[in-house]
């Protein structure tokens, strides 16, 4: 696992059995659980802090989409509970 902490590149993730889509979707879903109010700019800033490699940059849009998809059920649940 030290490989992931020191080297956030697609090749490093693939070496330990992760693919880009799964990695980004899980990260975005976890972020949605702890931080509900991020806008697009905030999501992109966080993405590039987490994944600084140029090889990861094509996944920024997928990260934002996964965040919003993961956040949506939380919003609906909150609205239903308030009603």
LORO-888568 format. One line per field, with one value per residue (C-alpha): residue in one letter; x, y, z. Coordinates in nm, 4 decimals, always signed. Layout:
N
res [A; ...];
xx [X; ...];
yy [Y; ...];
zz [Z; ...];
END
This chain:
83
res [X; X; X; X; X; X; X; X; X; X; X; X; X; X; X; X; X; X; X; X; X; X; X; X; X; X; X; X; X; X; X; X; X; X; X; X; X; X; X; X; X; X; X; X; X; X; X; X; X; X; X; X; X; X; X; X; X; X; X; X; X; X; X; X; X; X; X; X; X; X; X; X; X; X; X; X; X; X; X; X; X; X; X];
xx [+0.0000; +0.2942; +0.2922; -0.0378; +0.0657; +0.3857; +0.2853; -0.0637; -0.0348; -0.2613; +0.0235; +0.0687; -0.3005; -0.3129; -0.0136; -0.2144; -0.5322; -0.7255; -0.8690; -0.9183; -1.2972; -1.3358; -1.0757; -1.2331; -1.5923; -1.5101; -1.3131; -1.5952; -1.8576; -1.6544; -1.6140; -1.9907; -2.0500; -1.8333; -1.8619; -2.2046; -2.1846; -1.8994; -1.9436; -1.7744; -1.4675; -1.4206; -1.4522; -1.1923; -0.9553; -0.9895; -0.9527; -0.6236; -0.4929; -0.5765; -0.4626; -0.1776; -0.0555; -0.1302; -0.2303; -0.5209; -0.6547; -0.8974; -1.0916; -1.1752; -1.5154; -1.5984; -1.4995; -1.7439; -2.0221; -1.9679; -1.9724; -2.3074; -2.4553; -2.3422; -2.4696; -2.8183; -2.9556; -2.8305; -3.0238; -3.3431; -3.3153; -3.2691; -3.5722; -3.7876; -3.6793; -3.7616; -4.1110];
yy [+0.0000; +0.2389; +0.2457; +0.4361; +0.6967; +0.7916; +0.7568; +0.8544; +0.7536; +0.5205; +0.2702; +0.2540; +0.1924; -0.0767; -0.2471; -0.3060; -0.4120; -0.0841; +0.0646; +0.4396; +0.4314; +0.2267; +0.4313; +0.7644; +0.6502; +0.5212; +0.8311; +1.0575; +0.8532; +0.8728; +1.2467; +1.2855; +1.1171; +1.3628; +1.6838; +1.7583; +2.1129; +2.1167; +2.2988; +2.2075; +2.4218; +2.2720; +1.9197; +1.9827; +2.1389; +1.8375; +1.5944; +1.7484; +1.7492; +1.3806; +1.2844; +1.5171; +1.2990; +1.4215; +1.0638; +1.0931; +1.4271; +1.2762; +1.1303; +1.4710; +1.4873; +1.1334; +1.2225; +1.5159; +1.3072; +1.0273; +1.2799; +1.4230; +1.0759; +0.9624; +1.2833; +1.2680; +0.9846; +1.1679; +1.4796; +1.2839; +1.1025; +1.4316; +1.5855; +1.2803; +1.2852; +1.6544; +1.6037];
zz [+0.0000; +0.0348; -0.3444; -0.3472; -0.0933; -0.2683; -0.6300; -0.7484; -1.1102; -1.3075; -1.3416; -0.9647; -0.9089; -1.1762; -1.0161; -0.6977; -0.8769; -0.8955; -1.2117; -1.2551; -1.2642; -0.9458; -0.7623; -0.8574; -0.7950; -0.4484; -0.3565; -0.4743; -0.2878; +0.0325; -0.0129; -0.0627; +0.2741; +0.4645; +0.2619; +0.1154; -0.0191; -0.2693; -0.5969; -0.9234; -0.8582; -0.5126; -0.6485; -0.9158; -0.6628; -0.4321; -0.7219; -0.8339; -0.4782; -0.4425; -0.7930; -0.8949; -1.1815; -1.5334; -1.6122; -1.3709; -1.4967; -1.7533; -1.4605; -1.3054; -1.4740; -1.3659; -1.0101; -1.0061; -1.1602; -0.9084; -0.6240; -0.7340; -0.7898; -0.4442; -0.2837; -0.4381; -0.2195; +0.0896; -0.0075; -0.0774; +0.2533; +0.4375; +0.2673; +0.3437; +0.7079; +0.7378; +0.5959];
END
